[in-house]
């Protein structure tokens, strides 16, 4: 049959931009954070990144070979998942944590639900939350050759003064890819300038979070306190690279803004009132689960529906 006779369901969008090019752009945008993580923590960070990415890619490849499905590792989505997961790991974790996390992210969260486009939550964050619950002591140990003690965000929660400039640059303890706010923002600019993401989700996320901590943080509109919260932890990495995931965010414009506001409020609740200094991962996971409801209440009415009767 001629290709001209093949018909697919709508919508019909003609674009040279495909999944592989988008995912490759995300990989490039993550390189500044990954590169600074390797500079900050040493070669052990590089080995963790390589092991985690390799585990994610090999898991997807083996699953598709065993199940006789089309090989899709060429779309780079598994690379993005493995890289995001690695950047959310402390450098002190043993090598097998990256393997377990990579397998869980791809096999359980992604492939068992139908593959790319069918997963109900972000695979990298799903795996990180699984690792946090299963191996809490390992996943919350940020001691390494370069740094010892608590993260700046934990110090902030305890009322200890923190060096904001070190947090912005990245000369602090934390996960491999979350420490340098500058590196993350450089990557975010790449995504925005190439049109991969816009500011609806990250903008509403960050603004609502700032408003929440100003109201409930106990410091009022304290710029130093706000800056420390923005530069510390995984807020910037989560806002620009994980909350914007095409599959697990709402498709409606109003829904994306509502989704971002929800994430900001949840992150604020977890950080201010929760036992942990962090909260981004759980906030985004809960937000992912609520996306169907958000889309339902923000879906535009079809033409001719819902109008007033004469």
QUIKATA-V867192 format. One record per backbone hydrogen bond with DSSP energy under -1.0 kcal/mol. NH is the residue of the N-H (numbers start at 0). CO is the residue of the C=O. If there is no record, write none. Layout:
nh co
NH CO
NH CO
This chain:
nh co
4 1
21 17
22 18
23 19
24 20
25 21
26 22
27 23
28 24
29 25
33 29
34 30
35 31
36 32
37 33
38 34
39 35
40 36
41 37
44 41
46 42
47 43
48 44
49 45
50 46
51 47
52 48
53 49
54 50
55 51
56 52
57 53
58 54
59 55
60 56
61 57
62 58
63 59
64 60
65 61
66 62
68 63
74 71
75 72
79 75
80 76
81 77
82 78
83 79
84 80
85 81
86 82
88 85
92 89
96 93
98 94
99 95
100 96
101 97
102 98
103 99
104 100
105 101
106 102
107 103
108 103
110 105
111 106
113 110
114 109
117 114
125 121
126 122
127 123
128 124
129 125
130 126
131 127
132 128
133 129
134 130
138 134
139 135
140 137
143 146
154 150
155 151
156 152
157 153
158 155
159 154
166 162
167 163
168 164
169 165
170 165
171 169
175 88
176 86
181 167
183 179
184 180
185 181
186 182
187 183
188 184
189 185
190 186
191 187
192 188
193 189
194 191
195 190
196 190
202 198
203 199
204 200
205 201
206 202
207 203
208 204
209 205
210 206
211 207
212 208
213 209
214 210
215 211
216 212
221 219
225 221
226 222
227 223
228 224
229 225
230 226
231 227
237 233
238 234
239 235
240 236
241 237
242 237
244 241
248 244
255 251
256 252
257 253
258 254
259 255
260 256
261 257
262 258
263 259
264 260
265 261
266 262
267 263
268 264
269 265
270 266
271 267
272 268
282 278
283 279
284 280
285 281
286 282
287 283
288 284
289 285
293 289
294 290
295 291
296 292
297 293
298 294
304 301
